[in-house]
């Protein structure tokens, strides 16, 4: 199944433990790993902007 999206692809390296924990958390929240990472990163950026660090 191919999805068309305007979002940009980003590659990253994670430790095996962090990847496994993130996958577990994504499953618990009924999200994909990609969506979980996007939500967490957006929250961090929003917080930094609110605090004037951005």
N, C-alpha and C positions, 0 to 999 in steps of 0.2 A: 504494500500500500504506500503510495507516494503522496505526500501532502505538499501543497503549494503554500509557501509562507514568505512574507517580506522580511522576516527576522534573519539576522546574520548568524552564521555558524561560528562557534568559538571552540577551540580545542584546549584542553588543560591536562595537567598531570595531578593525580591524587594518590595518596598512599592507599594500599589495598584495604587497610582497616577503615579509613575514612570513606572510601567508596562503598564498602559493604554497609557501614552505618547509614550513609546517605540514602542508599537504596532501600534499606529497612524503613527509614523515616518516610521516604517517598511513598512506599507501599502503605504504611500506616495512615498517611494523609490522602491516599488514593490519588496520587500525582505521579507523573513520570519523573525520572531523575532530572531530566532537563528542566521541567517546569519547577521543580523544587529549588534547583539552583538559581533559576531566574527570579523566583519570588524572594529568596533569601538575599540575593544580590540587590534587587530593587529596594528591599527594606533597608539595607545598609546604606545605599546611595541616598534614599529619602531622609534617613536619620542624619547623615552627614550634611545634607543641604539645610535641614531644619536647624542644625547646630551652627551653621555658618562656616563649616569647614570645607565647603565645596565652592 
